[in-house]
Amino acid sequence: MSNIPAELRFAESHEWARLEADGTVTVGISDHAQEALGDVVFVELPEIGKVFAAGDVAGVVESVKAASDI
């Protein structure tokens, strides 16, 4: 049985997105991606209010194992 909330939409690249009531979108990475990355050592986030188009890189996560665009 899955514990994935119904409101999350996943990409094949292990990111997820959730549309909020105010029209903004919250994004994150899947449990699988978190486990694959291991200990996170750096996160680069965009400025608050920045607008992105589908497919844009919105941030970077670096770990002891790898670096990944979000």
C-alpha distances in whole Angstrom, upper triangle without the diagonal:
4,7,9,12,13,17,16,18,17,20,20,22,19,21,19,21,21,24,25,27,31,30,29,26,24,23,21,20,16,15,16,20,20,19,22,24,25,27,28,32,33,31,33,33,35,37,36,36,36,35,34,33,30,30,32,32,31,31,31,29,31,30,31,30,30,31,29,29,27
4,6,9,10,13,13,14,14,17,17,19,16,17,15,17,17,20,22,24,27,27,26,23,21,19,18,16,13,12,13,17,17,17,19,22,22,25,25,29,29,28,30,29,31,33,32,32,33,32,30,30,27,27,29,28,28,28,27,26,28,27,29,27,27,28,25,26,24
4,6,9,12,11,13,14,17,18,19,16,16,14,16,15,18,19,22,25,24,23,20,18,17,16,15,12,11,13,16,16,16,19,21,21,23,23,27,27,26,28,27,29,31,29,30,30,30,28,29,26,26,28,27,26,26,26,24,26,25,27,26,26,27,24,25,22
4,6,9,7,10,10,14,15,16,13,13,11,12,12,15,17,19,22,21,20,17,15,14,13,12,10,10,12,14,15,16,18,20,21,23,22,26,26,24,26,24,26,28,27,27,27,26,25,25,22,23,24,24,23,23,23,22,24,24,27,26,25,25,22,22,19
4,6,6,9,11,15,17,18,15,14,11,11,10,12,13,16,19,18,18,15,13,13,13,14,12,13,15,17,17,19,21,22,23,24,24,27,27,24,26,24,25,27,25,25,26,25,24,24,22,23,24,24,22,23,24,23,26,26,29,28,27,26,24,23,20
4,6,8,11,14,17,18,16,15,11,11,10,11,13,15,18,17,17,15,14,14,15,16,14,15,18,19,20,22,23,25,26,28,27,30,29,27,28,25,26,28,26,26,26,25,23,23,21,22,24,24,23,24,26,25,28,28,31,30,29,28,25,24,21
4,7,10,13,16,18,15,14,10,8,6,8,9,11,15,14,14,11,11,12,13,14,14,16,18,19,20,22,24,24,26,27,26,29,28,25,25,23,23,25,23,22,22,21,20,20,18,20,21,22,20,22,24,23,27,28,31,30,28,27,24,23,19
4,6,10,13,14,12,10,6,6,5,8,11,13,16,14,13,10,9,9,10,11,10,13,15,15,16,19,20,21,23,24,23,26,25,22,22,20,21,23,21,21,21,20,18,18,16,17,19,19,18,19,20,20,23,24,27,26,25,23,20,19,16
4,7,10,12,10,8,5,5,6,9,12,15,17,15,14,11,11,9,10,11,11,14,15,15,17,19,20,21,23,25,23,26,25,22,22,20,21,23,22,21,21,19,17,16,13,14,16,17,16,18,20,20,23,24,27,26,24,22,19,18,14
4,7,8,6,6,4,7,9,12,15,19,20,18,16,13,12,10,9,9,8,11,12,12,14,16,17,18,20,22,21,24,23,20,21,20,20,23,22,22,21,20,17,16,13,13,15,16,16,17,18,17,20,21,24,23,21,20,16,15,12
4,5,5,5,6,8,12,14,18,21,22,19,18,14,14,11,11,9,9,13,12,12,14,17,16,17,20,22,21,24,22,20,20,19,20,23,23,22,21,19,16,15,11,10,13,13,14,16,16,16,19,21,23,21,19,18,14,13,11
4,5,7,9,12,15,18,21,25,26,23,21,18,17,14,13,11,10,13,11,11,14,16,15,16,19,22,21,24,23,21,21,21,22,25,26,26,24,22,19,17,14,12,15,15,16,17,17,17,19,20,23,20,18,17,14,14,12
4,6,9,12,16,18,21,25,26,23,21,17,16,13,11,9,9,12,10,9,12,14,12,13,17,19,18,20,19,18,18,18,19,23,24,24,22,21,17,16,13,11,13,12,14,14,14,14,16,17,19,17,14,13,10,10,9
4,7,10,14,17,20,23,24,22,20,16,14,11,9,6,5,8,7,6,9,11,11,12,15,17,16,19,18,16,18,17,19,22,23,23,22,21,18,18,15,13,15,14,14,14,14,13,15,16,18,16,14,14,11,11,9
4,7,11,14,16,20,21,19,16,12,11,7,6,4,6,10,10,8,10,13,13,13,16,17,16,19,17,15,15,15,16,19,19,20,18,17,15,15,12,11,12,11,11,12,12,12,15,16,19,18,16,14,11,10,7
4,7,10,13,17,18,16,14,10,8,5,5,6,7,10,12,11,12,15,16,16,18,20,18,21,19,17,17,16,17,19,19,19,18,17,15,15,13,13,14,13,13,13,15,14,18,19,22,21,19,17,14,13,10
4,7,10,13,14,12,10,6,6,4,7,9,10,14,15,14,15,19,19,19,21,22,20,23,21,18,18,15,16,18,17,16,16,14,13,13,11,12,13,13,12,14,16,16,20,21,25,24,22,20,16,15,11
4,6,10,11,10,9,5,5,6,9,11,13,15,18,17,18,21,22,22,24,24,22,25,23,20,20,17,17,19,17,16,16,15,14,15,14,15,16,17,15,16,19,19,23,24,28,27,25,23,20,18,14
4,7,8,6,6,5,7,9,12,15,16,19,21,21,21,25,26,25,27,28,25,28,26,22,22,18,18,19,16,15,16,14,14,14,14,16,17,18,16,18,21,22,25,27,31,30,28,26,23,20,17
4,5,5,5,6,7,10,13,17,18,21,23,23,23,26,27,27,28,28,26,28,26,22,22,19,18,18,15,14,16,15,15,17,17,19,19,20,17,19,22,23,27,28,32,32,30,28,25,22,19
4,6,7,9,11,14,17,21,22,24,27,26,26,30,31,31,32,32,30,32,29,26,25,22,21,21,17,16,18,17,18,19,19,22,22,23,21,23,26,27,30,32,36,36,34,31,28,26,22
4,6,9,11,15,18,21,23,26,29,28,27,31,32,31,33,32,30,31,29,25,24,20,19,18,15,13,15,14,16,18,19,22,21,22,19,22,25,26,30,32,36,36,34,31,28,26,22
4,7,10,13,17,20,22,25,27,26,26,30,31,30,32,32,29,31,28,24,23,19,18,17,14,12,13,12,13,14,15,18,18,20,17,20,23,25,29,31,35,34,32,29,26,23,20
4,7,10,14,17,19,22,25,23,23,27,28,27,29,28,25,27,24,21,19,16,14,14,11,9,11,10,11,13,14,16,16,17,14,16,20,21,25,27,31,31,29,26,23,20,17
4,6,10,13,16,19,21,19,20,23,24,23,25,25,23,25,22,18,17,14,13,14,12,11,11,10,10,12,12,14,14,14,12,14,17,18,22,24,28,28,25,23,20,17,13
4,7,11,13,16,18,17,17,20,21,20,22,22,19,21,19,16,15,12,12,14,12,12,12,12,12,14,13,15,14,14,11,13,15,16,19,21,25,25,23,21,18,16,12
4,7,10,13,15,13,14,17,18,17,19,19,17,19,17,14,14,11,12,14,13,14,13,13,12,13,12,13,12,12,9,10,12,13,16,18,22,22,19,17,14,12,9
4,7,10,12,10,10,13,14,13,15,16,14,16,15,12,13,11,13,16,15,17,16,16,15,16,15,14,14,13,11,10,11,11,14,15,19,18,17,15,12,11,8
4,7,8,6,7,10,11,10,13,14,12,15,15,12,14,13,16,19,19,20,19,19,17,18,16,15,15,13,12,11,11,10,13,13,17,16,14,13,10,10,8
4,5,5,6,9,10,11,13,15,14,17,17,15,17,17,19,22,22,23,23,22,20,21,18,17,18,16,16,15,15,13,15,15,18,16,15,15,13,13,11
4,5,5,6,9,10,11,13,13,17,18,17,19,19,22,25,25,26,26,25,24,24,22,21,22,20,19,18,17,14,16,15,17,16,16,16,14,16,14
4,5,5,6,9,10,13,14,17,18,18,20,21,23,26,27,28,27,27,24,25,22,20,21,20,19,18,17,14,15,14,16,14,14,15,13,15,14
4,5,5,6,9,11,11,15,15,14,16,17,20,23,24,25,24,24,22,22,20,18,19,16,16,15,13,10,12,11,13,12,11,11,9,12,11
4,5,5,6,8,9,12,13,13,16,17,20,23,23,25,24,25,23,24,22,20,20,18,17,15,13,10,11,10,12,11,11,12,11,13,12
4,5,5,9,10,14,16,16,19,20,23,26,27,29,28,29,26,27,25,23,24,21,21,18,16,13,13,11,12,11,12,13,13,16,16
4,6,9,10,14,15,16,18,20,23,26,28,29,28,28,26,26,24,22,22,20,20,18,15,12,11,9,10,8,9,11,11,14,14
4,6,7,10,11,12,15,17,20,24,25,27,26,26,24,25,24,21,21,18,18,15,12,9,8,6,7,6,6,8,9,12,13
4,6,9,12,13,17,19,22,25,27,29,28,29,27,28,27,25,24,21,20,18,15,11,9,6,7,7,9,11,12,15,16
4,6,9,11,15,17,21,24,25,28,27,29,27,29,28,26,25,21,20,17,14,10,9,5,6,8,10,11,13,16,17
4,6,8,11,14,17,20,22,24,24,25,24,26,25,23,22,18,17,14,11,7,6,4,7,9,9,9,11,13,14
4,7,10,13,17,20,21,25,24,26,25,27,27,24,23,19,18,14,11,8,6,5,7,10,10,10,12,14,15
4,7,10,13,16,18,21,20,22,21,24,24,22,20,16,14,11,8,6,5,7,9,12,11,9,11,12,13
4,6,10,13,15,18,16,19,18,20,20,19,17,13,11,7,6,5,6,9,12,14,12,9,10,10,10
4,7,10,12,15,14,16,15,18,19,17,14,11,9,5,5,7,9,12,15,16,14,11,10,9,9
4,7,9,11,10,13,13,16,17,16,13,10,7,5,7,9,12,15,18,19,17,14,12,10,9
4,6,8,7,9,10,13,15,15,11,10,6,6,9,12,15,18,22,23,20,16,15,12,11
4,6,6,9,11,15,17,18,14,13,10,10,13,15,18,21,25,26,23,20,18,16,14
4,6,9,12,15,17,18,16,15,11,12,15,17,20,23,27,28,25,22,20,18,16
4,6,10,13,16,17,15,15,12,14,17,19,23,26,29,30,28,24,22,19,16
4,7,10,13,14,11,12,9,11,15,18,21,24,28,28,26,22,20,16,14
4,7,10,12,10,11,9,12,16,19,23,26,29,29,26,23,20,16,14
4,7,8,6,8,7,11,14,17,21,24,28,27,24,21,17,14,12
4,6,6,9,9,13,16,19,23,26,29,28,25,22,18,15,13
4,6,9,10,13,16,19,22,25,28,27,23,21,17,14,11
4,7,9,12,14,16,19,22,25,24,20,18,14,11,9
4,6,9,12,15,18,21,24,23,20,16,13,9,8
4,6,8,11,14,17,21,20,16,13,10,6,6
4,7,10,14,17,21,20,17,14,11,7,6
4,7,10,14,17,17,14,11,9,6,5
4,7,10,14,14,11,7,6,4,6
4,7,10,11,8,6,5,6,7
4,7,8,6,4,6,9,11
4,5,5,6,9,12,13
4,6,8,12,15,17
4,7,10,14,16
4,7,10,13
4,7,10
4,6
4
